[in-house]
């Protein structure tokens, strides 16, 4: 996982997708330190970032974007 500070409370996270192996990026409205703290803790992603959507939290865990998810599993899952 690569984390790039973009602005106050905004980072770009780049992560390899567990589905495709492709490196995907997403802008996420958190501070870099919040992600680093989560990575170094044993917190569940939903406990660390309850304000983020399930799709963004899935990306943090697996690198899978909403578009990849829908293409693989359909949007009704």
N, C-alpha and C positions, 0 to 999 in steps of 0.2 A: 504494500500500500504506500502510495506517495501522497503527501499532503502539502499543498501549496497555499500559503496565505494570499488571499485576493484583496480583502478589505476587512474593515471591522466586522466581526461576526459573519465572515464569509470565507470559505475555503474551497479549493478544488481538490477533490479526492480522485486519484487514479488507482484503479485496482483491476487485477486480472479476473475475468469472468470464470466462474466455476463451470459454466455451461459451454462457452465457446472458446475459452482460452484467450480471447481478445482483451486488450487493455482498454477499459472504459473509464470515462471521466464524468464526474457530476459535481455541480456547484451545490454546496450544502451550507445552510445558514447556521453555522456554529463556529466557535473559536477553535483554532488549531490545538490549543491546550486541552480542550474538552475531549477531542478525539484521542489525543495522546494519553490522557488520563484513562479513558475507557479501554484503550488497547492494553494498558499496563495493569488493569484491574481485572477482577473476575465478574464484573457487572454484566448482566444481560443487556443487549442493545436497547431493548424496550424500556428498561429501567434507567439507562444512562441518557436516553434521548426520547422521552415520552411525547414531546411536541413534534417530532418528525413523523412523516407519514410512514406507513408500513413499507411502501416501495423504496423509500430512501434508506430505511433501516436495513432492508434486504440487501440493497446495494453495498452498504457498509460491511455487512457480514460476508457476502458471496461475490460481490462485483457484478452481479446480474442487474442490468437495467430493466426498467418496466417494459421497454420495447422488446428486449430479448425474452423476457418472461412470457409476454403475450404471444410472441412468435412461436415459442416452444410449447406452452401449455394452454394457450388461448386466453382470452380476456375474461372468461366467465369463471375462472378458478379462484 
